[in-house]
Amino acid sequence: MLQFERFTLDNGLRVLVHEDKATPMAAMNILYDVGARDEEPQRTGFAHLFEHLMFGGSVNIPEYDEPLQMAGGENNAYTTNDITNYYIQLPLKNLETAFWLESDRVLSLAFSEKSLDVQRKVVSEEFKEHYLNKPYGDAWHILRVLAYKTHPYMWPTIGKDLKQIEEAHLDEVKAFFFQHYRPLNAVMCVAGNVSVEQVKELSQKWFGGIEAGEKCVRHLPAEPRQEEAREQTVYADVPLDALYKAWHIAGRLTPTYYASDLITEIMGSGLSSRLYQRLVKEEQLFSQINCYHTGSLDPGLLVVEGKIREGKDIAAANEAVEREMKKLAAEGVSDSELQKSKNKIEAMIAFEDMSLLSRANNLAFYELMGDAELINQEWGKYQAVTAHFLQDTAKEIFREGNCNTLFYRKKQ
């Protein structure tokens, strides 16, 4: 059980405090309720651009990294389709440095054409390196558009099109910041050998005077139930043919999410998984194969992706994957196979809880989902999944009309 206490400032900033008396370090995690799904279709990639802009200097602090390094700290950030997360770890005695740095960023960034130009170029290079010039780099761009027809999950966090970032104006960037990067849209977790009183005092001192902002209310279009299977073939300069298959699954807060997660463990996580044993080891159709899901808050995707072994037929490989998924839906799993997958999940949860930063991150995330206490109910939800419920979930996921297949072929 992770212990924590919470309070909310008058400006709406939700604050969680997790005490750990065994560490000389402190962690601060600030999670903003904004991700790629909150972007306009004509201006995608903004949430990720802000992940970079937030390190380009704030209104009173021109350099973010230098004072943090002087305080013995380290930091990073990440963006998903649902959230943007920033975190710091530093010696406990320098905790106030984290409050000073993070509060100034929430107050306002040091918006300038120069800063925007620098970070725009960084993101543009990242786009080119990882998505345009890298083998298979655009596969997820294609797969998302294939699978989603209305929901903004149809574009990745980097954005739909490089041009949209290159053409971003300073006034658009400012508007995005003051809409989403407000105390009312943030959750902060402070973890370490700290007291609630200490965190309250520092939170009020550094964040209390910042304007709340307006609560962002989402009106995202729901993705309709997919009734017909979709396929697409692309040719590119890659070393091996690759297969990508995606099926729609329920959102993060549903019971079937946990069954879906266990399905990915059973089918494609590790060398003992079904897909590896059958299709890599025995039939030698794939040189590698994985099964995972997107973990999205809104209904996401369960994905199988693999590289086809040289000389093997991609159509036969695709049929073999479908056969294995249909077999799972038709026959289900044994109690021992289900228990083995649950054991792996339990070990993963325990391993994550060892890290102070992970605990701070996860508590903030569950609070954003509705209640940080959900973190202590997570393992129970996995335990509640029966073999029968998992099979019913598999039947719904792997129905024929729910499948999206991308054949990523090497040029002949």
C-alpha positions in Angstrom: 0.0 0.0 0.0 1.4 3.4 -1.0 0.6 5.9 1.8 0.0 9.5 0.8 -1.9 12.7 1.9 -3.4 15.3 -0.3 -4.5 18.9 -0.2 -5.7 21.5 -2.8 -4.5 25.1 -3.1 -7.1 27.9 -3.6 -6.0 28.1 -7.2 -7.0 24.5 -7.8 -3.5 22.9 -7.8 -3.9 19.4 -6.4 -0.9 18.4 -4.2 0.0 14.8 -3.1 2.6 14.1 -0.4 4.2 10.7 -0.1 6.6 10.3 2.9 9.6 8.0 2.6 11.9 8.4 5.6 14.5 6.0 4.2 15.8 8.3 1.4 18.0 11.4 1.5 16.5 12.4 -1.9 13.2 14.1 -2.8 11.2 13.8 -6.0 8.7 16.3 -7.4 6.4 15.3 -10.2 4.1 17.8 -12.0 1.6 16.3 -14.4 -0.4 18.5 -16.7 -3.8 17.3 -18.0 -2.9 17.9 -21.6 -1.7 15.6 -24.3 -1.8 15.2 -28.1 -5.5 14.4 -27.9 -6.1 18.0 -26.9 -4.6 19.6 -30.0 -6.4 21.0 -33.0 -6.2 18.8 -36.1 -4.5 21.7 -38.0 -2.0 22.3 -35.2 -0.7 18.9 -33.9 2.5 18.3 -32.0 2.0 21.3 -29.7 1.9 19.2 -26.5 5.2 17.7 -27.4 6.6 21.0 -28.5 5.8 22.4 -25.0 7.7 19.6 -23.4 10.8 21.2 -25.0 9.7 24.9 -24.6 9.3 24.3 -20.8 13.1 23.9 -20.6 13.8 27.1 -22.6 13.6 29.5 -19.7 10.7 31.0 -17.7 9.7 34.6 -16.9 12.2 35.1 -14.0 14.7 32.2 -14.6 16.5 32.4 -17.9 18.2 29.0 -17.5 16.3 26.0 -16.1 19.0 23.3 -16.0 21.9 25.2 -14.5 20.4 26.0 -11.1 19.0 22.5 -10.9 22.4 20.9 -11.6 24.0 23.2 -9.0 21.5 21.9 -6.5 22.5 18.3 -7.4 19.3 17.5 -9.2 18.3 15.8 -12.4 15.1 16.2 -14.4 13.2 15.0 -17.5 9.8 15.1 -19.1 7.6 13.1 -21.4 4.5 13.6 -23.4 1.8 11.1 -24.3 -1.5 11.4 -26.2 -3.1 11.9 -22.8 -0.7 13.8 -20.5 2.5 15.8 -20.2 4.7 15.0 -17.3 7.7 16.8 -15.7 9.8 15.4 -12.9 12.8 16.3 -10.7 14.9 14.4 -8.3 17.3 16.2 -6.0 18.8 16.1 -2.5 16.1 16.7 0.1 18.0 19.7 1.6 17.5 21.5 -1.8 13.9 20.7 -2.3 12.9 24.4 -2.4 14.9 24.8 -5.5 12.4 22.5 -7.3 9.5 24.6 -6.0 11.2 27.7 -7.2 11.9 26.3 -10.7 8.6 24.6 -11.3 6.4 27.5 -10.0 8.2 30.0 -12.3 7.4 27.8 -15.3 3.7 27.7 -14.3 3.7 31.4 -13.8 4.8 32.0 -17.4 7.4 30.9 -19.8 9.8 33.5 -21.2 8.0 33.5 -24.6 10.2 34.8 -27.4 10.6 34.2 -31.1 14.2 33.1 -30.5 13.2 30.4 -27.9 10.3 29.2 -30.1 12.7 29.0 -33.1 15.3 27.0 -31.2 12.8 24.4 -29.8 10.9 24.2 -33.1 14.2 23.2 -34.8 14.9 20.6 -32.1 11.5 19.1 -32.6 11.8 19.2 -36.3 15.1 17.3 -36.2 13.6 14.8 -33.8 10.7 14.4 -36.3 13.1 13.8 -39.2 15.4 11.5 -37.3 12.9 9.2 -35.7 9.8 9.3 -37.9 10.9 10.2 -41.5 14.5 8.9 -41.9 14.4 5.9 -39.6 13.4 2.5 -41.0 9.7 1.8 -40.1 9.6 5.3 -38.4 6.3 6.3 -40.0 4.6 3.0 -39.3 2.6 4.4 -36.3 1.6 7.5 -38.2 0.0 5.1 -40.8 -1.4 2.7 -38.3 -3.1 5.4 -36.2 -4.8 6.8 -39.2 -5.9 3.3 -40.3 -7.4 2.5 -36.8 -8.9 5.8 -35.8 -11.3 7.8 -38.0 -12.7 10.4 -35.5 -10.8 10.3 -32.2 -7.6 12.5 -32.0 -5.6 9.4 -31.2 -5.3 9.3 -35.0 -2.1 11.3 -34.7 1.0 10.6 -32.6 2.5 12.9 -30.0 5.2 14.2 -32.3 2.3 15.5 -34.5 0.7 14.7 -37.8 2.9 16.7 -40.1 6.2 18.4 -39.7 4.9 21.5 -41.4 2.4 22.1 -38.6 5.2 22.6 -36.1 7.4 24.6 -38.5 4.5 27.0 -39.1 3.5 27.5 -35.4 3.2 31.1 -34.4 4.2 32.6 -31.0 0.6 33.8 -30.3 -0.7 30.3 -30.9 2.0 28.8 -28.6 1.1 31.4 -25.8 -2.6 30.6 -26.1 -1.9 26.9 -25.8 0.2 27.5 -22.7 -2.3 29.7 -20.8 -5.1 27.3 -21.7 -3.5 24.1 -20.4 -0.5 24.9 -18.2 -2.5 26.3 -15.3 -2.7 25.2 -11.6 -6.3 24.1 -12.2 -5.1 21.6 -14.8 -2.1 20.2 -12.8 -1.4 17.6 -10.2 1.8 17.8 -8.2 3.3 15.0 -6.1 6.2 15.5 -3.7 7.9 12.4 -2.3 10.7 11.8 0.1 11.5 12.4 3.8 9.1 15.3 3.8 6.1 16.3 6.0 2.7 17.5 4.8 3.2 20.8 6.7 6.5 21.4 5.0 5.0 20.7 1.5 2.0 22.8 2.3 4.1 25.8 3.3 6.3 25.5 0.2 3.4 25.0 -2.1 1.6 28.0 -0.8 4.7 30.1 -0.9 5.7 29.3 -4.5 2.4 28.3 -6.2 -0.3 30.0 -4.2 -0.2 33.3 -5.9 -0.5 31.9 -9.5 -3.8 32.4 -11.3 -5.9 29.3 -11.4 -6.8 29.4 -15.1 -9.9 27.9 -16.5 -10.6 24.2 -16.3 -10.4 22.6 -19.7 -13.5 20.5 -20.5 -13.0 18.0 -23.2 -15.6 17.3 -25.9 -13.6 14.7 -27.8 -15.4 12.7 -30.5 -15.8 9.0 -29.5 -14.4 6.5 -31.9 -17.3 4.5 -33.4 -17.3 0.7 -33.0 -15.3 -0.7 -35.9 -17.3 -3.3 -37.8 -15.1 -3.9 -40.9 -11.5 -5.0 -41.0 -9.1 -2.6 -42.6 -5.8 -3.3 -44.4 -3.1 -1.1 -45.9 0.2 -2.0 -47.7 3.2 0.4 -47.9 6.6 -0.1 -49.5 9.7 1.5 -48.1 13.5 1.1 -48.1 13.7 -1.3 -45.1 15.7 -4.5 -44.5 12.7 -6.8 -43.7 9.0 -6.9 -44.2 7.1 -6.0 -41.1 3.6 -6.7 -39.9 1.5 -4.4 -37.7 -1.9 -5.4 -36.4 -4.1 -3.3 -34.1 -7.4 -4.1 -32.4 -9.5 -1.6 -30.5 -9.7 -2.1 -26.7 -11.6 -0.4 -23.9 -10.3 2.6 -22.0 -8.0 2.7 -19.0 -10.7 2.7 -16.2 -12.7 -0.3 -17.4 -12.4 -3.9 -16.0 -11.6 -5.2 -19.5 -8.4 -3.0 -19.6 -6.9 -5.4 -17.0 -7.9 -8.4 -19.0 -6.4 -6.8 -22.2 -3.1 -6.2 -20.3 -3.0 -9.8 -19.2 -3.7 -10.9 -22.8 -0.6 -9.0 -24.0 1.5 -10.7 -21.4 0.3 -14.1 -22.4 0.5 -13.6 -26.2 3.6 -11.5 -26.7 5.7 -10.5 -23.7 9.0 -12.4 -23.4 10.5 -15.6 -24.8 7.9 -17.9 -23.2 4.9 -16.0 -24.7 2.6 -17.8 -27.2 3.5 -15.8 -30.2 7.2 -16.1 -29.7 7.1 -19.8 -29.0 4.8 -20.6 -32.0 5.7 -18.1 -34.7 9.4 -17.3 -33.9 10.7 -20.6 -32.4 8.5 -23.3 -34.0 7.3 -22.0 -37.3 10.1 -19.5 -37.8 7.8 -17.0 -39.6 9.1 -14.0 -37.6 12.6 -13.0 -36.6 10.9 -11.0 -33.7 7.4 -10.4 -32.5 5.8 -8.3 -29.7 2.3 -7.9 -28.3 1.4 -4.8 -26.2 -1.2 -2.1 -25.8 -1.2 1.7 -25.8 -2.4 2.1 -22.2 -4.6 5.1 -23.3 -7.1 6.8 -21.0 -9.7 6.7 -23.8 -10.2 3.4 -25.7 -6.9 2.4 -27.1 -5.3 -0.3 -29.2 -3.9 -3.8 -28.6 -1.0 -4.3 -31.1 1.0 -7.1 -32.5 4.1 -6.1 -34.5 6.8 -8.3 -35.9 9.6 -8.5 -38.4 9.1 -11.2 -41.0 12.0 -13.7 -41.3 14.0 -13.4 -44.6 12.4 -15.6 -47.3 9.1 -16.0 -45.4 5.7 -14.8 -46.8 4.1 -11.9 -45.0 0.6 -13.1 -45.8 1.3 -16.5 -44.2 2.7 -14.7 -41.2 -0.4 -12.6 -40.9 -2.6 -15.6 -41.1 -0.6 -17.3 -38.4 -1.1 -14.3 -36.0 -4.8 -14.3 -36.7 -4.9 -18.0 -36.0 -3.3 -17.6 -32.6 -5.6 -14.8 -31.6 -8.7 -16.8 -32.7 -7.4 -19.8 -30.8 -7.1 -17.7 -27.6 -10.7 -16.4 -28.1 -12.0 -19.9 -28.8 -10.1 -21.9 -26.2 -9.1 -19.4 -23.5 -6.2 -19.9 -21.2 -5.4 -22.4 -18.4 -5.4 -21.3 -14.8 -1.6 -21.8 -14.6 -1.0 -19.6 -17.7 -3.2 -16.9 -16.3 -1.5 -17.1 -12.9 1.9 -16.9 -14.5 1.0 -13.6 -16.3 -0.5 -12.2 -13.1 2.8 -13.0 -11.3 4.7 -11.0 -13.9 2.4 -8.0 -13.5 2.8 -8.2 -9.7 6.6 -8.3 -10.0 6.4 -5.3 -12.4 4.3 -3.3 -9.9 6.6 -4.1 -7.0 9.7 -3.2 -9.1 8.2 0.2 -10.0 7.4 0.9 -6.4 11.1 0.6 -5.5 11.8 3.9 -7.3 10.9 7.2 -5.5 10.4 8.9 -8.9 8.1 6.2 -10.1 5.9 6.4 -7.0 5.6 10.2 -7.4 4.8 9.8 -11.1 2.2 7.1 -10.5 0.5 8.8 -7.6 0.1 12.0 -9.8 -1.2 9.9 -12.7 -3.8 8.1 -10.6 -5.0 11.3 -9.1 -5.4 12.7 -12.6 -7.5 9.6 -13.5 -9.8 10.4 -10.6 -8.3 9.4 -7.3 -4.7 8.6 -6.2 -6.1 5.8 -4.0 -6.7 3.8 -7.3 -3.0 3.0 -7.2 -3.6 0.7 -4.2 -6.6 -1.0 -5.9 -4.7 -1.8 -9.1 -3.3 -5.2 -8.2 -6.7 -6.3 -6.9 -8.2 -5.6 -10.3 -5.7 -7.8 -12.0 -6.4 -10.6 -9.5 -10.1 -10.3 -10.2 -9.6 -11.3 -13.8 -10.8 -14.9 -14.3 -9.9 -17.2 -17.2 -13.6 -16.9 -18.3 -13.6 -13.1 -18.2 -10.3 -13.0 -20.1 -11.7 -15.3 -22.8 -14.8 -13.1 -23.1 -12.6 -10.1 -23.5 -10.5 -11.8 -26.2 -13.6 -12.7 -28.1 -14.7 -9.1 -28.2 -11.2 -7.8 -29.1 -10.3 -10.3 -31.8 -13.6 -10.3 -33.7 -13.0 -10.0 -37.4 -14.3 -6.5 -38.0 -12.2 -5.0 -35.2 -8.8 -5.6 -36.9 -6.5 -3.1 -38.6 -3.5 -4.6 -40.5 -0.5 -2.7 -41.9 1.8 -4.7 -44.3 5.0 -2.8 -44.2 6.9 -4.2 -47.2 10.5 -3.7 -48.3 10.9 -2.3 -51.8 11.8 -5.1 -54.3 
